[in-house]
């Protein structure tokens, strides 16, 4: 049975696999995505940049150093150059040879699963042509209803809302957004809050953020991987938990009676 965004509730928290299962596999690789989808995540999350030759590829950072054996800005590299990078060796020798996937390769994998999961596509390249290319491909794959598009830049989200209103959009809190324009919050689907810090001040900030999100009638997305982080997300009334360790989150939420 297909998963629906509206099935997420405080009694049935959806689990988003953050960059796949990034605690166990090299992040934002097909290997990581396949593990998350084989594990039946509700939602797969990943990040998109454009290469120099305008091919959408999957990577979190603007530069390739952290996760590959190369160096430089991904927007200055051609797809051919990007495909020569090893995206697994820095995670572990057993992952040597993993490659940076294209958006098309990711979508091909995503739609091959019969249980029809959802996904969050975070646009990291804030140029309008990146938005246009991503949207066109999502339409080609008939994924409008199964997609939320996220960005940390207000003009990018406003562009989406103005020209592609059929897509759900996701932002961060105003204090985390680039080029703040608070009008975007009037047309958002949800807001994503961080949950990695568990000191008292950070927990209060999360609860205040949850009040802000609920006050605007938006869906609350929170992150958490350790049990303490997940407890904080639950206490903040999230309906979608973004995690770096899918099996751990599935087991813990089931134990808490928060998974159907």
C-alpha positions, 0 to 999 in steps of 0.5 A, spaced: 500 500 500 502 506 498 504 511 503 501 518 504 503 524 507 497 525 511 498 518 514 503 522 519 500 523 526 503 523 533 501 516 534 504 514 527 510 518 526 513 517 519 520 516 519 525 519 514 531 516 512 536 522 512 541 521 506 539 514 506 542 510 512 548 515 513 550 512 520 551 505 516 553 507 509 556 512 505 551 518 505 547 520 499 549 514 495 545 509 491 548 504 496 545 508 502 538 509 499 537 502 497 539 500 504 533 505 506 528 503 501 530 495 502 528 497 510 522 500 508 523 507 510 517 511 509 520 517 506 527 518 503 531 524 504 537 527 499 540 533 496 541 536 489 546 540 486 547 542 479 554 540 475 557 545 471 554 541 465 547 542 468 546 535 470 543 534 477 547 530 482 546 528 489 551 531 494 550 535 501 556 539 501 557 544 495 564 541 495 566 534 494 572 534 499 568 531 505 565 525 502 569 523 496 577 522 494 576 529 490 576 536 491 573 542 489 566 545 488 561 541 485 558 546 480 565 547 477 565 540 475 562 536 469 558 530 470 564 526 467 569 529 473 564 527 478 563 520 476 570 519 477 570 520 484 570 515 490 564 517 494 565 511 499 572 510 501 572 515 506 566 512 509 570 505 509 574 500 505 568 496 504 565 501 500 570 503 495 568 504 488 561 507 490 559 513 486 556 520 486 549 518 483 545 523 479 538 525 480 536 520 475 539 514 477 536 516 484 529 516 481 530 510 477 531 506 484 526 510 488 520 508 483 522 501 482 519 499 489 512 497 489 511 500 496 511 507 494 515 511 499 515 518 499 521 523 498 524 529 500 528 533 495 532 538 498 535 543 493 542 545 495 543 549 488 539 556 489 539 557 482 532 557 478 535 553 473 536 547 478 529 548 481 526 548 473 530 541 472 528 538 478 521 539 477 521 537 470 524 530 472 519 529 478 513 531 473 516 526 468 517 520 473 509 522 476 512 524 483 508 530 484 504 527 490 510 523 493 514 529 493 516 535 498 521 539 496 526 543 501 530 548 501 534 553 506 533 559 501 527 563 501 527 566 494 528 559 492 522 556 496 518 562 493 520 561 486 517 554 487 511 556 490 509 561 485 511 557 479 510 550 481 504 550 487 502 543 486 509 541 490 509 541 497 515 545 500 519 545 506 523 550 510 527 551 516 526 556 522 526 563 520 533 564 524 536 558 519 534 561 512 538 564 507 535 571 504 529 571 509 522 572 507 517 570 512 511 570 506 514 563 504 511 561 511 504 562 508 504 557 503 509 552 506 507 544 507 512 544 513 518 546 517 524 542 519 527 543 526 534 540 528 534 535 534 541 533 535 542 537 541 539 535 547 541 540 553 536 544 556 537 551 552 536 547 545 530 543 548 527 549 549 528 552 543 526 546 539 519 546 543 518 554 542 520 552 534 514 546 535 509 552 537 511 556 532 510 551 527 503 549 530 501 556 530 502 556 523 498 550 521 504 547 518 507 539 519 513 539 524 519 535 521 524 533 527 531 530 527 533 525 532 538 518 532 539 517 539 534 515 544 534 521 547 534 525 541 528 521 539 525 522 545 525 530 545 522 529 538 516 526 540 516 530 546 516 536 541 510 533 538 513 531 531 509 527 526 515 526 522 522 523 524 528 524 520 534 519 522 541 517 521 539 510 523 533 507 520 533 500 523 534 503 530 529 509 529 524 503 527 525 499 533 525 505 538 518 508 535 515 501 535 517 500 542 514 506 544 507 504 540 508 510 535 508 506 529 503 502 526 
